[in-house]
Amino acid sequence: MSNSESRPKRRFQLLLLKPSHYGEDGYVIRWWRANIPSNSLASVYGIGTDSALHHALGPDVEIDIEAIDEFNTRIDIPKLLKRLSDHDNFGLVALIGVQSNQYPRALDIAKPFRDAGVQVAIGGFHVSGCLAMLDGKAVDLDACRDMGVSIFAGEAEGRLDLLLQDAVAGQLQPVYNYLNDLPGIEGTPVPFLPLVNVERTMGRNASFDAGRGCPYQCSFCTIINVQGRKSRFRSPDDIEALVRQNWAQGVSNFFITDDNFARNRDWEAILDRLIWLREEQGIPLGLLIQVDTLCHKIPNFIEKAKRAGLTRVFLGLENINPDNLLQAKKRQNKITEYRAMLLAWKAQGIITLAGYILGFPGDTPDSIRADIDIIKRELPIDILEFFCLTPLPGSEDHQTLWKAGIAMDPDLNNYDLEHVCTAHPKMSKAEWEDIYKEVWEQYYEPAHIETLLRRAAATKIKLSSMVKLLLIFSLSLSMEKVHPLQSGIFRLRHPSERRPSLKRENALLFWPRLWLELVYKTGMILATAWKLSRVAMKIARDPRRAEYMDQALTPVTVEDETELEMFTQSAAAKEAVVHRNKVLNLTRGAA
């Protein structure tokens, strides 16, 4: 045996930390079980595991990797510091997938590690978006540099080895900028997290991206400026490999994080492979995808998605006012197609979730209330979730305001799509905040919840699934003051996780109050769940439940354009109908 073989190998500690952000009470938002998995964390973990397997740091160095998603796991900084110290600080803390609202928390996590001489790098949409769209220093990037945290902009496929090798040499560069050199992702290491991580999500959900990039130009979006407008894809073989890797540990539920899976050029080959895995190989897939509002026009797309295991679909509806959609460069959304699209999903028994943005220039509190009432009556949406129009760093909207010197909220913690971050031409800050809270109550009021459950029963959607979603979406904002996508089961806190600018609470008061709050909120959840379940059971026992019909569920007819308020409420809506009819006539004439 040679000396090199007998010598103990050094163990490089790679800590992948996905920061959360601070809630209204100043404490980190963390749950016993979180709602959504982090695909950024899964992606880098998969790449890091590959680096370890091919000995990227040489034959004498092993890489120990730990992934922590702060939304569901406490980042115990003293414990991690001790672990690094035991290895002579031979390692790297990588802050993964940091969004703008998570940037302040990320810096607070980084500080004690940097104070201890530990190397730290940060990546994600905030630093990448700022470097892509601004001057490279705006939006607090200098705070990162001043602390000695290395900035990683772009994607890690094919680049992580270099970062790790620089860390081993103690020579991390201030900036690694790969925004103009986006990698292909076919055949690269696939997103993966160990079961211990996946089990900390509701329903044991994993995630993967089948593609990256988006061809559209929405002005509020950061994806097109960070992941690019040229789409890049994984192959069906890649997808099968990650499904089997997860199924080996008993995981079969996936959130496919593509901004628009319907525009993946290989969507059919991927769905065919997933159908085969589900129907022939016996893997009980359950899928959630995001698509655009024209996907129903793609032959066989919805039907094959259903066979592949799709149970829920998220749609970027955004608004029902064509003027608002045009101002946001959301030209691909056609309000004249909304009903046909939603009914196509309902025909397959798939739950529809739709995003709706408040705060477009033409919005007022009254117009928003009227629009939500129209949606409740005329569109068969199951779950509607609301967002404030936010000038996210990395978006065209933010760049426009920044160049014009228009004031925006200086606290990045508020850039979570729930807070008002800049002025509005027709609403005061208070009016905008109030209407945001009000629409949640308006949509999820008891009568409409019963309507949603009746529609679900009529379209053969599992009522138990709807009850779970309605419980989350009706309670999260009012009870926890967070958006449902940031929610989970049992909000947890620790005295050390309060924002440093706020006073640390006395432990003798903190812990009793936390437990009393958990008891109170658990009671609220159980009471609401019981009410929802009673309504669902009443509907389930109705022998005529399949015959239920309302205006939203009626088939699309030519009379819609004169009878439905969605098409008659404004000049822009009427013009959208006229334009649609012109296109149809031209198409028929050409045929």
Summary of the structure (lengths in Angstrom):
residues: 591
radius of gyration: 24.7
end to end distance: 78.5
largest distance: 86.2
contacts: 1924
relative contact order: 0.10
helix: 48%
strand: 16%
